Amino acid sequence: MSDVQAQHGHDSHAAPAHSNIKKIVNIVFLLALPLLLVLGLVKSYTAHEAGNHPAAMDEQAVMARIQKVGKLSMGASVRVPKSGEEVFKAQCTNCHTAGLVGAPKFADAAAWAPRIKTGFEALLNSALKGKGSMGAQGGGAFADDDIARAVVYMANAGGAKFVEPKAPATPASAASASK
């Protein structure tokens, strides 16, 4: 029995010698196929982008392709003007209601009289730039015209007869007024 196995053994299933060449050809083909596919796609893409479309290289087309993703548009902000009382309650009341650190108390005619004599412009300048312990705008972040209305509100409560400045025209109100 061992003779039969030797004749029909393992060697009968072995591939002929020319199969090594087939293996090499198969490997080269399998490596070359994806490479050829990629090269074909690249050639097709570059021909499509530059050669077939003459308008693709004009200045407008190039600028459209390289433009920034987002755009920032600076327009007029919509700000609602505050009344003198609103600004006073939001910012000035902390010191002027109690008279802290030398601030004239609200509605104290004796404390406001010497300040009122200097005039509205001097009071507004002190409020905007700061004076003594009070910082510029009393440390707030209001518009100058809002601070002006707060100065008039406090000074008038202390005996002045200042006219409250009008709020600047907003773009929406200016457009409706021109119609």
C-alpha positions in Angstrom: 0.0 0.0 0.0 2.8 2.4 0.5 3.8 2.1 -3.1 0.3 3.3 -4.2 0.6 6.3 -2.1 4.0 7.2 -3.4 2.7 7.1 -7.0 -0.5 9.0 -6.4 0.9 11.1 -3.5 1.6 14.7 -3.2 3.4 15.2 -6.4 0.4 14.5 -8.6 -1.3 17.7 -7.3 1.7 20.0 -7.8 1.5 22.7 -10.4 3.7 22.5 -13.5 6.8 24.7 -13.6 5.2 27.3 -15.8 2.8 28.3 -13.0 5.4 30.5 -11.4 5.3 32.7 -14.4 1.5 32.8 -14.1 1.8 33.9 -10.5 4.2 36.7 -11.4 1.9 37.9 -14.2 -1.1 37.8 -11.9 0.7 39.8 -9.2 1.8 42.5 -11.7 -1.7 42.7 -13.2 -3.3 43.1 -9.8 -0.8 45.8 -8.8 -1.0 47.6 -12.2 -4.8 47.6 -12.5 -5.5 50.0 -9.5 -2.6 52.2 -10.6 -4.0 52.5 -14.1 -7.4 53.2 -12.7 -6.1 56.0 -10.5 -4.0 57.5 -13.3 -7.1 57.4 -15.6 -9.2 59.2 -13.0 -6.5 61.9 -12.5 -6.2 62.5 -16.2 -9.9 62.8 -16.6 -10.2 65.2 -13.7 -7.4 67.5 -14.8 -8.7 67.5 -18.4 -12.1 68.4 -17.1 -10.9 71.2 -14.8 -8.4 73.0 -17.0 -8.5 72.0 -20.7 -12.1 71.5 -21.6 -13.4 74.7 -19.9 -11.6 77.8 -21.1 -13.6 80.0 -18.7 -12.3 77.9 -15.7 -9.1 80.0 -15.6 -10.6 83.5 -16.0 -10.1 85.9 -13.1 -13.7 85.8 -12.0 -13.9 82.0 -11.9 -10.6 81.8 -9.9 -11.8 84.4 -7.4 -15.0 82.6 -6.9 -13.1 79.4 -6.2 -10.8 80.9 -3.6 -13.2 83.2 -1.8 -13.5 83.1 1.9 -16.2 80.8 3.4 -17.9 83.4 5.5 -18.5 87.1 5.2 -18.8 89.7 7.9 -21.1 92.5 7.2 -20.7 95.6 9.4 -24.0 97.5 9.5 -25.6 99.9 11.7 -26.4 98.3 15.0 -29.9 98.7 16.3 -29.6 100.3 19.7 -32.6 101.5 21.6 -31.7 104.8 23.3 -32.1 104.8 27.1 -33.9 107.5 29.0 -32.0 109.4 31.7 -34.0 107.6 34.4 -33.1 104.2 33.0 -29.4 105.0 32.9 -29.5 106.4 36.4 -31.2 103.3 37.7 -28.8 101.0 35.9 -25.5 102.8 36.6 -25.6 106.0 38.6 -27.9 105.0 41.5 -25.2 103.0 43.3 -23.3 106.1 44.3 -25.7 109.0 43.8 -28.6 107.6 45.9 -26.5 107.1 49.0 -24.0 109.9 48.3 -21.0 107.5 48.4 -17.4 108.8 48.1 -18.4 112.4 47.6 -21.1 111.9 45.0 -23.9 114.4 45.2 -27.1 112.7 46.4 -29.9 112.4 43.9 -32.4 115.4 44.4 -30.1 117.2 46.9 -30.4 120.8 45.7 -27.6 122.0 48.0 -25.1 119.4 46.8 -26.1 119.9 43.1 -26.2 123.8 43.1 -22.4 124.4 42.7 -22.2 121.7 40.0 -25.2 123.1 38.2 -23.6 126.6 38.1 -20.7 125.1 36.0 -23.3 124.3 33.3 -24.4 121.2 31.4 -21.3 120.8 29.3 -19.0 120.7 32.4 -21.3 118.2 34.1 -21.4 116.0 31.0 -17.6 116.2 30.6 -17.2 115.0 34.2 -19.6 112.2 33.7 -18.0 111.1 30.4 -14.4 111.4 31.5 -14.7 110.7 35.2 -14.1 113.0 38.2 -12.8 112.2 41.6 -13.7 108.7 42.6 -16.1 108.3 39.6 -14.6 106.6 36.6 -15.4 107.4 33.0 -19.2 107.0 32.4 -19.4 105.9 36.1 -17.9 102.6 34.9 -20.8 101.9 32.6 -21.0 101.0 28.9 -23.6 103.4 27.7 -23.6 105.7 24.7 -22.6 109.3 25.3 -26.1 110.5 24.5 -27.6 108.1 27.1 -25.1 109.5 29.7 -26.1 113.0 28.7 -29.8 112.2 29.4 -28.8 110.7 32.8 -26.9 113.9 33.7 -29.9 116.0 32.8 -32.1 113.7 34.8 -30.0 113.9 38.0 -29.2 117.7 37.7 -32.9 118.6 37.1 -33.8 116.5 40.1 -31.3 118.7 42.0 -32.9 122.0 40.8 -31.5 122.5 37.3 -33.6 123.4 34.3 -31.5 121.6 31.6 -33.2 120.5 28.4 -32.8 116.7 27.8 -30.8 116.0 24.6 -32.8 114.3 21.9 -31.9 110.7 20.9 -30.0 110.4 17.6 -32.1 109.2 14.7 -31.8 105.5 14.1 -31.6 104.2 10.5 -35.2 102.9 10.7 -36.6 106.2 12.0 -34.6 108.2 9.5 -35.9 106.1 6.6 -39.5 106.4 7.8 -39.1 110.2 8.3 -37.9 110.7 4.7 -41.0 109.0 3.2 
